Amino acid sequence: MDAATPTALVFGATGNVGHGAALGLLGQGLRVLAPTRSEAGAEQLRSTFAGRELHPVIGDVSDPEAALRLRDQIQRDYGPLDHVFVSLGPWWQGGSVSGQPPAEWTRVRSMLLDGHVHAAALWLPQLAHRPESSYTVVTGMGALDPIPGTSLLFIATNGVLALSRVLRQEHREGPLRVNELRISCRVEKVAREGVVTSAQLGQAAAAIAASKARGRVIEYRSPDTFALP
Ligand SMILES: NC(=O)c1ccc[n+]([C@@H]2O[C@H](COP(=O)([O-])OP(=O)(O)OC[C@H]3O[C@@H](n4cnc5c(N)ncnc54)[C@H](OP(=O)(O)O)[C@@H]3O)[C@@H](O)[C@H]2O)c1
């Protein structure tokens, strides 16, 4: 694959949603770079995507210093990007705010919000002048209605909703299209009753990258009802 091959950076490719995005973007002929925090994650990606143009990169976007190193390494080793898809988890339901040790808020914020802010700050300047480029922020219904016990997740993911709004406003014009993919169904890698598979969701992720959609909150409820605005 040569350097001119369109390239997507997918955060969260070891997880349910990012896995689907990686599948969808590979299916469009893109090269996919997939950061993961651990060697175990990289090994999982190598084995799941064996023979495909998916390249694991070890790094932690939720940590400020590690995020900078990740950005520099990706720039040096792979050159310019065309699409960035940011899906960071996992779910948290550790109880009410009251009684949480302060370090728990730091941990939850770091894994659910900080990575999104670092990714935007570090990769948007590169994408901003790239023709036909896209940046997609993944959110979920957990940020809209506080489910009992999800207190810190609700607070952190509302930060992601705010970030999405700011980024969509900041990039109203120019070649880069920023959108939010707001998922309101259960997505898992393996098919089972009542669940949307990662592969199905990935079709939507790929369609957004290839579309003209800009500055939108794109709702995803099911494969049957998904439509780009
Ligand atoms: N799955 C669903 O049903 C669903 C529905 C609606 C919305 N969403 C949204 O989609 C996003 C991802 O959900 P998911 O189900 O794909 O999550 P997941 O399966 O738990 O995967 C989480 C991903 O986040 C990555 N990650 C990066 N930094 C992290 C950190 N500091 N701590 C923990 N994980 C970190 C993990 O990568 P490594 O471990 O490889 O580093 C992993 O790939 C979330 O924002 C969620 O709200 C999911």
The ligand as a MOL file (V3000), in Angstrom:
LIG
                    3D

  0  0  0     0  0            999 V3000
M  V30 BEGIN CTAB
M  V30 COUNTS 48 52 0 0 0
M  V30 BEGIN ATOM
M  V30 1 N -21.1760 -0.4650 22.7310 0
M  V30 2 C -22.3210 0.1600 22.8330 0
M  V30 3 O -23.3990 -0.4670 22.9260 0
M  V30 4 C -22.3980 1.6540 22.7850 0
M  V30 5 C -23.6720 2.2570 22.6470 0
M  V30 6 C -23.7400 3.6510 22.6250 0
M  V30 7 C -22.5830 4.4090 22.6810 0
M  V30 8 N -21.3710 3.7900 22.8240 0 CHG=1
M  V30 9 C -20.2010 4.6380 22.9550 0
M  V30 10 O -19.1300 4.1450 22.1860 0
M  V30 11 C -17.9060 4.3770 22.8740 0
M  V30 12 C -17.1310 3.0650 22.9540 0
M  V30 13 O -17.9360 2.0590 23.4930 0
M  V30 14 P -17.4920 0.5380 23.3670 0
M  V30 15 O -18.6530 -0.2910 23.7620 0
M  V30 16 O -16.8470 0.3220 22.0470 0 CHG=-1
M  V30 17 O -16.3790 0.4790 24.5060 0
M  V30 18 P -15.3640 -0.7070 24.8220 0
M  V30 19 O -15.7390 -1.9200 24.0460 0
M  V30 20 O -15.2670 -0.7960 26.2990 0
M  V30 21 O -14.0010 -0.1580 24.2250 0
M  V30 22 C -13.3960 0.9580 24.8140 0
M  V30 23 C -12.2180 1.3890 23.9620 0
M  V30 24 O -11.6650 2.5760 24.5380 0
M  V30 25 C -10.2580 2.4670 24.4790 0
M  V30 26 N -9.6110 3.3110 25.4900 0
M  V30 27 C -8.7500 4.3060 25.1970 0
M  V30 28 N -8.3380 4.9330 26.2970 0
M  V30 29 C -8.9370 4.3030 27.3200 0
M  V30 30 C -8.8690 4.4920 28.7230 0
M  V30 31 N -8.1290 5.4420 29.2900 0
M  V30 32 N -9.5890 3.6620 29.5050 0
M  V30 33 C -10.3600 2.6920 28.9390 0
M  V30 34 N -10.4550 2.4790 27.5900 0
M  V30 35 C -9.7450 3.2770 26.7980 0
M  V30 36 C -9.9720 0.9790 24.6670 0
M  V30 37 O -8.7370 0.7350 24.0490 0
M  V30 38 P -7.5630 -0.2000 24.6680 0
M  V30 39 O -8.1490 -0.9200 25.8620 0
M  V30 40 O -7.2180 -1.1140 23.5360 0
M  V30 41 O -6.4860 0.7660 25.0000 0
M  V30 42 C -11.1220 0.3370 23.9090 0
M  V30 43 O -10.7860 0.1430 22.5580 0
M  V30 44 C -18.2780 4.9640 24.2340 0
M  V30 45 O -18.1710 6.3500 24.1550 0
M  V30 46 C -19.7230 4.5900 24.3980 0
M  V30 47 O -20.4470 5.5350 25.1640 0
M  V30 48 C -21.2490 2.4380 22.8770 0
M  V30 END ATOM
M  V30 BEGIN BOND
M  V30 1 1 1 2
M  V30 2 2 2 3
M  V30 3 1 2 4
M  V30 4 1 4 5
M  V30 5 2 4 48
M  V30 6 2 5 6
M  V30 7 1 6 7
M  V30 8 2 7 8
M  V30 9 1 8 9
M  V30 10 1 8 48
M  V30 11 1 9 10
M  V30 12 1 9 46
M  V30 13 1 10 11
M  V30 14 1 11 12
M  V30 15 1 11 44
M  V30 16 1 12 13
M  V30 17 1 13 14
M  V30 18 2 14 15
M  V30 19 1 14 16
M  V30 20 1 14 17
M  V30 21 1 17 18
M  V30 22 2 18 19
M  V30 23 1 18 20
M  V30 24 1 18 21
M  V30 25 1 21 22
M  V30 26 1 22 23
M  V30 27 1 23 24
M  V30 28 1 23 42
M  V30 29 1 24 25
M  V30 30 1 25 26
M  V30 31 1 25 36
M  V30 32 1 26 27
M  V30 33 1 26 35
M  V30 34 2 27 28
M  V30 35 1 28 29
M  V30 36 1 29 30
M  V30 37 2 29 35
M  V30 38 1 30 31
M  V30 39 2 30 32
M  V30 40 1 32 33
M  V30 41 2 33 34
M  V30 42 1 34 35
M  V30 43 1 36 37
M  V30 44 1 36 42
M  V30 45 1 37 38
M  V30 46 2 38 39
M  V30 47 1 38 40
M  V30 48 1 38 41
M  V30 49 1 42 43
M  V30 50 1 44 45
M  V30 51 1 44 46
M  V30 52 1 46 47
M  V30 END BOND
M  V30 END CTAB
M  END
